[in-house]
Amino acid sequence: MKEEITEHTQIIFKSYSDLVEQEIEEPLWAFVLDKENRLYQIDSIPFYTSLVASNDIVFADIDPDTKQLVYQKTVSYSGHSTIQVVMNDECITMEEVRDIFTKMRCVSEVVNEDFFVMDIPEDIDYKQVKAELDRLEAEEKIEYAEPSLSDVHRKQTEV
């Protein structure tokens, strides 16, 4: 039987966010996989950080000044994707939009009253999710970005 990983820690991700147009430091929760070798599995949906997604395995090191764990590199990609969604239309609620994607098994987390992020697991057909995102965007109900689109999902949408 596989041992359950239960120890959590926070890792600081430093990057430039195109969404907020500034340098950011975003803390993400992660499971401790191997403390000695500083390997962690992301257990959050990144709000602003690009090129990392839930379940990715990352290497992080202690910053000598702040004593915080800071992301250094991704060791293994999970196949998950992260999508940022901004609400545009007051005729549809955020909950209605989130429900559409929940039915497709996409977990989401609210950032503020008009912005949420979604985690797309690797076994989800992204072509269907993208079709719904494109429809809602064409109807000017949302705008969306794909800051971390996995190779699996990218291939599903190639023509």
C-alpha positions as CSV (number, residue, x, y, z in Angstrom):
1,M,0.0,0.0,0.0
2,K,1.3,3.4,-1.0
3,E,2.1,5.8,1.9
4,E,0.0,8.9,2.0
5,I,1.9,12.2,1.8
6,T,0.5,14.6,4.4
7,E,3.2,17.1,5.2
8,H,2.4,20.5,3.5
9,T,4.6,23.5,3.1
10,Q,4.5,26.8,1.2
11,I,6.8,27.6,-1.6
12,I,7.3,31.2,-2.9
13,F,7.2,31.6,-6.7
14,K,8.8,34.8,-8.0
15,S,7.8,35.9,-11.5
16,Y,6.5,38.7,-13.7
17,S,2.8,38.6,-14.1
18,D,1.4,39.8,-17.4
19,L,-2.1,39.8,-15.7
20,V,-1.2,42.4,-13.1
21,E,1.8,43.8,-15.1
22,Q,4.3,43.6,-12.2
23,E,6.8,41.4,-10.4
24,I,4.9,39.1,-7.9
25,E,5.7,36.7,-5.2
26,E,3.0,34.0,-5.0
27,P,3.0,31.4,-2.2
28,L,1.7,28.0,-3.3
29,W,1.0,25.0,-1.1
30,A,2.9,21.8,-1.8
31,F,3.3,18.3,-0.5
32,V,6.8,17.5,0.8
33,L,8.0,14.6,-1.3
34,D,11.7,14.5,-0.3
35,K,12.8,17.1,2.2
36,E,16.5,16.1,1.9
37,N,16.5,16.5,-1.9
38,R,14.1,19.5,-1.7
39,L,11.4,18.0,-3.9
40,Y,7.8,19.1,-3.6
41,Q,4.5,18.4,-5.4
42,I,2.3,21.5,-6.0
43,D,-1.1,21.2,-4.2
44,S,-2.5,24.6,-5.3
45,I,-3.9,26.2,-8.4
46,P,-1.5,29.1,-9.2
47,F,-3.4,32.4,-9.4
48,Y,-0.7,34.4,-11.2
49,T,2.4,32.2,-11.7
50,S,2.9,30.9,-15.2
51,L,4.4,27.7,-16.4
52,V,3.6,25.7,-13.3
53,A,0.4,23.7,-12.5
54,S,-1.2,21.5,-9.8
55,N,0.6,18.3,-9.2
56,D,3.9,19.4,-10.9
57,I,7.0,18.3,-9.0
58,V,9.4,21.1,-8.2
59,F,12.7,21.8,-6.7
60,A,12.8,24.6,-4.1
61,D,15.5,25.9,-1.8
62,I,15.6,28.0,1.3
63,D,16.3,31.7,0.7
64,P,19.1,32.6,3.2
65,D,17.7,36.1,3.8
66,T,13.9,35.3,4.2
67,K,14.3,31.7,5.4
68,Q,11.4,30.8,3.0
69,L,11.3,28.0,0.4
70,V,11.7,29.5,-3.0
71,Y,10.9,27.8,-6.3
72,Q,14.0,27.0,-8.4
73,K,12.8,24.7,-11.2
74,T,10.2,22.2,-12.3
75,V,11.5,18.6,-12.1
76,S,8.4,16.8,-13.6
77,Y,5.3,18.2,-15.2
78,S,2.0,16.6,-14.2
79,G,0.1,17.1,-17.4
80,H,-2.3,19.5,-15.6
81,S,-3.1,22.9,-17.1
82,T,-4.0,26.2,-15.4
83,I,-6.5,28.6,-17.0
84,Q,-7.2,32.2,-15.8
85,V,-10.7,33.5,-16.3
86,V,-11.9,37.1,-16.0
87,M,-15.6,37.8,-16.0
88,N,-16.9,40.4,-18.5
89,D,-20.7,40.1,-18.4
90,E,-23.0,40.9,-15.5
91,C,-25.7,38.8,-17.2
92,I,-24.0,35.6,-16.1
93,T,-22.6,34.9,-12.7
94,M,-19.2,33.5,-11.9
95,E,-20.8,30.5,-10.2
96,E,-22.7,29.7,-13.5
97,V,-19.5,29.8,-15.4
98,R,-17.6,27.7,-12.8
99,D,-20.5,25.2,-12.8
100,I,-20.1,24.6,-16.5
101,F,-16.5,23.6,-16.0
102,T,-17.1,21.7,-12.7
103,K,-19.3,19.4,-14.8
104,M,-16.3,18.7,-16.9
105,R,-14.3,17.8,-13.8
106,C,-12.3,21.0,-13.7
107,V,-11.7,22.4,-10.2
108,S,-11.6,26.2,-9.8
109,E,-10.8,28.7,-7.2
110,V,-12.1,32.2,-6.9
111,V,-9.4,34.9,-6.7
112,N,-11.8,37.9,-6.5
113,E,-15.3,39.0,-7.6
114,D,-14.4,38.8,-11.3
115,F,-11.4,36.5,-11.6
116,F,-11.0,32.8,-11.0
117,V,-8.5,30.1,-11.9
118,M,-9.1,26.6,-13.1
119,D,-7.1,23.4,-12.9
120,I,-7.5,21.1,-15.9
121,P,-6.4,17.5,-15.0
122,E,-4.3,15.6,-17.6
123,D,-7.1,13.1,-18.3
124,I,-9.6,15.8,-19.4
125,D,-10.2,16.3,-23.1
126,Y,-9.1,20.0,-23.3
127,K,-10.6,20.4,-26.8
128,Q,-14.1,20.3,-25.1
129,V,-13.0,22.7,-22.3
130,K,-11.4,25.1,-24.8
131,A,-14.6,25.0,-27.0
132,E,-16.6,26.2,-24.1
133,L,-14.1,28.8,-23.1
134,D,-14.0,30.1,-26.7
135,R,-17.8,30.2,-26.9
136,L,-18.1,32.2,-23.6
137,E,-15.3,34.5,-24.8
138,A,-17.0,35.0,-28.3
139,E,-20.2,35.9,-26.4
140,E,-18.1,38.5,-24.4
141,K,-19.0,36.8,-21.1
142,I,-15.4,36.1,-20.2
143,E,-11.8,36.5,-21.2
144,Y,-9.3,33.8,-20.5
145,A,-5.6,33.0,-20.6
146,E,-3.6,29.8,-20.6
147,P,-0.6,30.6,-18.5
148,S,0.3,26.9,-18.1
149,L,-1.0,24.7,-20.9
150,S,0.4,21.2,-20.7
151,D,1.8,19.4,-23.7
152,V,-1.0,16.9,-23.4
153,H,-3.7,19.6,-23.7
154,R,-1.8,21.6,-26.3
155,K,-1.7,18.6,-28.6
156,Q,-5.4,18.1,-28.2
157,T,-6.1,21.5,-29.7
158,E,-3.6,21.4,-32.6
159,V,-5.2,21.3,-36.0
